[in-house]
Amino acid sequence: MTMGKNSALSGETLGEEEEISLDQLCQACAQQTEIVVAMVEEGILKPLAADATHWRFTATSIRRVRTAVRLQRDLEINLAGAALALQLMDRIERLRTKLRRLERRDHPGF
């Protein structure tokens, strides 16, 4: 895609807890609805409401979809493998957060 001199990109900054629709999620990630629905079925994404006709997601779902797509593309793993990798990455992040909290408690000067 090329852009002329007078072209500009526009966008909207979303807070982590801001809600977006299924269509907005698909557009933000440049993915077809079927791909995102498959990610929900695999457990990669969790809609805020169970009613599939009104699915809403947190804005953090954008990063999750993009990560799952990259894992599939770069590592050539299937959706189930991407789901497992994301679960492990989530666990690592929780452990890092806990470790930082413990370090601050034990070493207040850090």
FIZA-836288 format. One record per residue: chain; residue in three letters; y, z, x of N, C-alpha, C in turn; residue number from 1. Coordinates in steps of 0.2 Angstrom, whole numbers, plus 5000, padded with zeros to 4 digits. Layout:
// FIZA-836288
('A'; 'Ala'; (Y; Z; X); (Y; Z; X); (Y; Z; X); NUM)
...
END
This chain:
// FIZA-836288
('A'; 'Met'; (4994; 5000; 5004); (5000; 5000; 5000); (5006; 5000; 5004); 1)
('A'; 'Thr'; (5011; 4996; 5003); (5017; 4995; 5007); (5023; 4998; 5003); 2)
('A'; 'Met'; (5028; 5000; 5006); (5033; 5003; 5002); (5040; 4999; 5005); 3)
('A'; 'Gly'; (5044; 4997; 5001); (5050; 4994; 5003); (5055; 4999; 5005); 4)
('A'; 'Lys'; (5061; 4997; 5008); (5066; 5002; 5011); (5068; 5006; 5005); 5)
('A'; 'Asn'; (5069; 5004; 4999); (5072; 5008; 4994); (5066; 5012; 4990); 6)
('A'; 'Ser'; (5060; 5012; 4992); (5055; 5015; 4988); (5055; 5023; 4990); 7)
('A'; 'Ala'; (5053; 5027; 4985); (5053; 5034; 4986); (5047; 5037; 4983); 8)
('A'; 'Leu'; (5044; 5042; 4986); (5039; 5046; 4983); (5042; 5052; 4979); 9)
('A'; 'Ser'; (5039; 5053; 4973); (5041; 5059; 4970); (5035; 5063; 4968); 10)
('A'; 'Gly'; (5036; 5069; 4967); (5030; 5074; 4965); (5033; 5080; 4963); 11)
('A'; 'Glu'; (5028; 5084; 4961); (5029; 5091; 4958); (5025; 5096; 4962); 12)
('A'; 'Thr'; (5029; 5101; 4964); (5025; 5107; 4967); (5022; 5111; 4962); 13)
('A'; 'Leu'; (5016; 5113; 4963); (5013; 5117; 4958); (5011; 5124; 4961); 14)
('A'; 'Gly'; (5012; 5129; 4957); (5009; 5136; 4960); (5002; 5136; 4959); 15)
('A'; 'Glu'; (4999; 5140; 4963); (4992; 5141; 4963); (4989; 5142; 4956); 16)
('A'; 'Glu'; (4992; 5146; 4952); (4990; 5148; 4945); (4992; 5144; 4940); 17)
('A'; 'Glu'; (4996; 5139; 4941); (4998; 5134; 4936); (4992; 5130; 4933); 18)
('A'; 'Glu'; (4992; 5129; 4927); (4987; 5125; 4923); (4989; 5118; 4923); 19)
('A'; 'Ile'; (4983; 5114; 4924); (4984; 5107; 4923); (4978; 5104; 4919); 20)
('A'; 'Ser'; (4979; 5098; 4916); (4974; 5096; 4911); (4969; 5092; 4916); 21)
('A'; 'Leu'; (4964; 5090; 4912); (4959; 5086; 4916); (4962; 5079; 4918); 22)
('A'; 'Asp'; (4966; 5076; 4914); (4969; 5070; 4916); (4974; 5071; 4922); 23)
('A'; 'Gln'; (4977; 5076; 4922); (4982; 5077; 4928); (4978; 5079; 4934); 24)
('A'; 'Leu'; (4972; 5082; 4933); (4968; 5083; 4939); (4965; 5077; 4942); 25)
('A'; 'Cys'; (4963; 5073; 4938); (4960; 5066; 4940); (4965; 5062; 4943); 26)
('A'; 'Gln'; (4971; 5062; 4940); (4977; 5058; 4943); (4979; 5061; 4950); 27)
('A'; 'Ala'; (4979; 5067; 4950); (4981; 5070; 4957); (4976; 5069; 4962); 28)
('A'; 'Cys'; (4970; 5069; 4961); (4965; 5068; 4966); (4962; 5060; 4966); 29)
('A'; 'Ala'; (4965; 5056; 4962); (4963; 5049; 4962); (4956; 5048; 4961); 30)
('A'; 'Gln'; (4953; 5052; 4956); (4946; 5052; 4954); (4945; 5050; 4947); 31)
('A'; 'Gln'; (4940; 5047; 4945); (4938; 5045; 4938); (4936; 5052; 4935); 32)
('A'; 'Thr'; (4937; 5052; 4928); (4935; 5058; 4924); (4928; 5059; 4925); 33)
('A'; 'Glu'; (4923; 5054; 4926); (4916; 5056; 4926); (4915; 5060; 4933); 34)
('A'; 'Ile'; (4918; 5058; 4938); (4917; 5062; 4944); (4919; 5069; 4943); 35)
('A'; 'Val'; (4925; 5071; 4940); (4927; 5078; 4939); (4922; 5081; 4934); 36)
('A'; 'Val'; (4920; 5078; 4929); (4915; 5081; 4924); (4909; 5083; 4928); 37)
('A'; 'Ala'; (4906; 5078; 4932); (4900; 5080; 4936); (4901; 5086; 4941); 38)
('A'; 'Met'; (4907; 5087; 4944); (4909; 5092; 4948); (4909; 5099; 4944); 39)
('A'; 'Val'; (4911; 5098; 4937); (4911; 5104; 4933); (4903; 5106; 4931); 40)
('A'; 'Glu'; (4899; 5101; 4930); (4892; 5102; 4929); (4889; 5105; 4934); 41)
('A'; 'Glu'; (4891; 5103; 4941); (4888; 5105; 4947); (4890; 5112; 4949); 42)
('A'; 'Gly'; (4895; 5115; 4945); (4898; 5121; 4947); (4903; 5121; 4952); 43)
('A'; 'Ile'; (4906; 5116; 4954); (4911; 5115; 4959); (4918; 5117; 4956); 44)
('A'; 'Leu'; (4919; 5116; 4950); (4925; 5117; 4946); (4923; 5121; 4940); 45)
('A'; 'Lys'; (4928; 5126; 4938); (4927; 5130; 4932); (4933; 5129; 4928); 46)
('A'; 'Pro'; (4932; 5125; 4922); (4938; 5125; 4918); (4940; 5132; 4915); 47)
('A'; 'Leu'; (4946; 5132; 4913); (4948; 5139; 4910); (4946; 5140; 4903); 48)
('A'; 'Ala'; (4944; 5135; 4900); (4941; 5135; 4893); (4935; 5131; 4892); 49)
('A'; 'Ala'; (4930; 5134; 4888); (4924; 5130; 4888); (4924; 5124; 4884); 50)
('A'; 'Asp'; (4929; 5123; 4880); (4930; 5117; 4875); (4931; 5111; 4880); 51)
('A'; 'Ala'; (4927; 5106; 4881); (4928; 5101; 4885); (4933; 5096; 4883); 52)
('A'; 'Thr'; (4935; 5096; 4877); (4940; 5092; 4874); (4947; 5094; 4876); 53)
('A'; 'His'; (4948; 5101; 4878); (4954; 5104; 4880); (4954; 5107; 4887); 54)
('A'; 'Trp'; (4950; 5105; 4892); (4949; 5108; 4898); (4956; 5108; 4902); 55)
('A'; 'Arg'; (4957; 5114; 4904); (4962; 5116; 4909); (4960; 5119; 4915); 56)
('A'; 'Phe'; (4963; 5117; 4921); (4961; 5119; 4927); (4967; 5123; 4931); 57)
('A'; 'Thr'; (4966; 5127; 4936); (4971; 5129; 4940); (4973; 5124; 4945); 58)
('A'; 'Ala'; (4979; 5124; 4947); (4981; 5119; 4952); (4977; 5119; 4958); 59)
('A'; 'Thr'; (4974; 5125; 4960); (4969; 5125; 4966); (4963; 5121; 4965); 60)
('A'; 'Ser'; (4962; 5119; 4959); (4956; 5114; 4958); (4958; 5107; 4962); 61)
('A'; 'Ile'; (4964; 5105; 4963); (4965; 5099; 4966); (4963; 5099; 4973); 62)
('A'; 'Arg'; (4964; 5105; 4977); (4961; 5105; 4983); (4954; 5105; 4984); 63)
('A'; 'Arg'; (4951; 5109; 4979); (4943; 5109; 4978); (4940; 5102; 4977); 64)
('A'; 'Val'; (4943; 5098; 4973); (4940; 5092; 4971); (4941; 5087; 4978); 65)
('A'; 'Arg'; (4947; 5088; 4981); (4948; 5084; 4987); (4943; 5086; 4992); 66)
('A'; 'Thr'; (4942; 5092; 4993); (4937; 5094; 4998); (4930; 5092; 4997); 67)
('A'; 'Ala'; (4928; 5092; 4990); (4922; 5090; 4989); (4921; 5083; 4990); 68)
('A'; 'Val'; (4926; 5079; 4988); (4926; 5071; 4990); (4925; 5070; 4997); 69)
('A'; 'Arg'; (4929; 5074; 5001); (4929; 5073; 5008); (4922; 5075; 5011); 70)
('A'; 'Leu'; (4919; 5080; 5009); (4912; 5082; 5011); (4907; 5077; 5009); 71)
('A'; 'Gln'; (4908; 5074; 5003); (4903; 5068; 5002); (4904; 5062; 5006); 72)
('A'; 'Arg'; (4910; 5061; 5007); (4912; 5054; 5011); (4910; 5055; 5018); 73)
('A'; 'Asp'; (4913; 5061; 5021); (4912; 5062; 5028); (4905; 5064; 5031); 74)
('A'; 'Leu'; (4902; 5068; 5027); (4895; 5071; 5029); (4890; 5067; 5025); 75)
('A'; 'Glu'; (4892; 5063; 5020); (4887; 5059; 5017); (4882; 5064; 5013); 76)
('A'; 'Ile'; (4884; 5069; 5010); (4880; 5074; 5006); (4881; 5072; 4999); 77)
('A'; 'Asn'; (4876; 5074; 4995); (4877; 5073; 4988); (4881; 5079; 4985); 78)
('A'; 'Leu'; (4882; 5078; 4978); (4887; 5083; 4975); (4884; 5090; 4975); 79)
('A'; 'Ala'; (4877; 5091; 4975); (4874; 5098; 4975); (4875; 5101; 4982); 80)
('A'; 'Gly'; (4875; 5096; 4987); (4877; 5099; 4994); (4884; 5101; 4995); 81)
('A'; 'Ala'; (4888; 5097; 4992); (4895; 5098; 4992); (4897; 5105; 4989); 82)
('A'; 'Ala'; (4893; 5106; 4983); (4894; 5113; 4979); (4892; 5118; 4984); 83)
('A'; 'Leu'; (4886; 5118; 4987); (4884; 5123; 4992); (4889; 5124; 4997); 84)
('A'; 'Ala'; (4891; 5119; 5000); (4896; 5119; 5006); (4902; 5123; 5004); 85)
('A'; 'Leu'; (4905; 5121; 4998); (4911; 5125; 4995); (4909; 5132; 4994); 86)
('A'; 'Gln'; (4903; 5134; 4991); (4902; 5141; 4990); (4902; 5145; 4997); 87)
('A'; 'Leu'; (4899; 5142; 5002); (4899; 5145; 5008); (4906; 5146; 5011); 88)
('A'; 'Met'; (4910; 5140; 5010); (4917; 5141; 5013); (4921; 5146; 5009); 89)
('A'; 'Asp'; (4920; 5147; 5003); (4923; 5152; 4999); (4921; 5159; 5001); 90)
('A'; 'Arg'; (4915; 5160; 5003); (4912; 5166; 5005); (4915; 5168; 5012); 91)
('A'; 'Ile'; (4916; 5163; 5016); (4919; 5164; 5023); (4926; 5166; 5022); 92)
('A'; 'Glu'; (4930; 5163; 5017); (4937; 5165; 5016); (4937; 5172; 5014); 93)
('A'; 'Arg'; (4933; 5174; 5009); (4933; 5181; 5007); (4931; 5186; 5012); 94)
('A'; 'Leu'; (4927; 5184; 5016); (4925; 5189; 5022); (4931; 5189; 5027); 95)
('A'; 'Arg'; (4934; 5184; 5028); (4940; 5184; 5033); (4946; 5188; 5030); 96)
('A'; 'Thr'; (4947; 5187; 5023); (4952; 5192; 5020); (4950; 5199; 5021); 97)
('A'; 'Lys'; (4944; 5201; 5019); (4942; 5207; 5020); (4942; 5210; 5027); 98)
('A'; 'Leu'; (4941; 5206; 5032); (4941; 5208; 5039); (4949; 5209; 5041); 99)
('A'; 'Arg'; (4953; 5205; 5039); (4960; 5206; 5040); (4963; 5212; 5037); 100)
('A'; 'Arg'; (4961; 5214; 5031); (4963; 5220; 5027); (4960; 5226; 5031); 101)
('A'; 'Leu'; (4954; 5226; 5034); (4951; 5231; 5037); (4955; 5232; 5044); 102)
('A'; 'Glu'; (4956; 5227; 5047); (4960; 5227; 5054); (4967; 5230; 5053); 103)
('A'; 'Arg'; (4970; 5228; 5047); (4977; 5231; 5046); (4976; 5239; 5045); 104)
('A'; 'Arg'; (4971; 5241; 5041); (4970; 5248; 5040); (4969; 5252; 5046); 105)
('A'; 'Asp'; (4964; 5249; 5050); (4962; 5253; 5056); (4968; 5252; 5062); 106)
('A'; 'His'; (4972; 5247; 5062); (4977; 5246; 5067); (4983; 5244; 5064); 107)
('A'; 'Pro'; (4987; 5249; 5061); (4993; 5247; 5057); (4998; 5243; 5061); 108)
('A'; 'Gly'; (4998; 5243; 5067); (5003; 5240; 5071); (5002; 5232; 5072); 109)
('A'; 'Phe'; (4996; 5230; 5069); (4995; 5223; 5070); (4998; 5219; 5064); 110)
END
